[in-house]
Amino acid sequence: ILIIIETIRLFIRPLALGVRLTANLTAGHLLIQLTSTAVLALLPTIITLSILTIIILLLLTILELAVAIIQAYVFVLLLILYLQENT
């Protein structure tokens, strides 16, 4: 029974890591999508608020790039640790 549980644990850990990485990146993309939709909706009516929203959109894009770099680093680091643990 312990062999089966340990085997399942070895398969689930990288899978959970991939799901967490996907969720974090998807959340950032959705936030950027919502902000850009707000820019398009506000552009014909309120120019000053639209410019402010564009600045927020640029800052969110920079934040998303930083999050992607950090997530890639953490993903590789944990994957290496998981693989070293199994050898």
C-alpha positions in Angstrom: 0.0 0.0 0.0 2.8 2.4 0.8 4.4 1.9 -2.6 1.1 2.8 -4.3 0.7 6.0 -2.2 4.3 7.0 -2.8 3.9 6.5 -6.5 0.8 8.6 -6.6 2.6 11.3 -4.6 5.5 11.4 -7.1 3.1 11.9 -10.0 0.8 14.5 -8.3 3.5 16.9 -7.1 4.7 18.0 -10.6 1.1 18.0 -11.7 0.0 20.3 -8.9 3.0 22.5 -9.6 1.9 22.8 -13.2 -1.7 23.6 -12.2 -0.5 26.4 -9.8 1.7 27.9 -12.5 -1.1 27.8 -15.0 -3.6 29.4 -12.6 -1.1 32.2 -11.7 -0.4 33.1 -15.3 -4.1 32.8 -16.3 -5.1 35.2 -13.6 -2.6 37.8 -14.8 -3.8 37.5 -18.4 -7.4 37.8 -17.4 -6.6 41.0 -15.4 -4.8 42.5 -18.4 -7.8 41.5 -20.7 -10.3 43.2 -18.3 -8.2 46.3 -18.1 -7.7 46.6 -21.9 -11.5 46.1 -22.3 -12.0 49.0 -19.9 -9.6 51.1 -22.0 -11.6 50.4 -25.1 -14.9 51.2 -23.4 -13.7 54.5 -21.9 -11.7 55.8 -24.8 -14.6 57.4 -26.7 -16.2 59.0 -23.7 -13.7 59.9 -20.9 -10.2 60.6 -22.4 -8.4 61.4 -19.1 -9.7 58.3 -17.3 -8.8 56.2 -20.4 -5.2 57.5 -20.2 -5.0 56.6 -16.6 -6.3 53.2 -17.4 -3.7 52.8 -20.1 -0.9 53.6 -17.6 -2.4 51.0 -15.2 -2.4 48.5 -18.1 1.3 49.1 -18.9 2.1 48.7 -15.2 0.1 45.4 -15.1 2.0 44.2 -18.2 5.3 44.8 -16.5 4.0 43.1 -13.3 2.9 40.1 -15.4 6.3 39.8 -17.0 8.0 39.8 -13.6 5.5 37.2 -12.3 6.2 35.0 -15.4 9.9 35.2 -14.8 9.5 34.4 -11.1 7.1 31.5 -11.8 9.4 30.0 -14.4 12.3 30.2 -11.9 10.2 28.6 -9.2 8.9 25.9 -11.5 12.4 24.9 -12.7 13.8 25.0 -9.1 11.0 22.8 -7.7 11.2 20.4 -10.6 14.9 20.0 -10.1 14.3 19.4 -6.4 11.6 16.9 -7.1 13.8 15.0 -9.5 16.8 15.0 -7.2 14.6 13.7 -4.4 13.7 10.7 -6.6 17.2 9.7 -7.6 
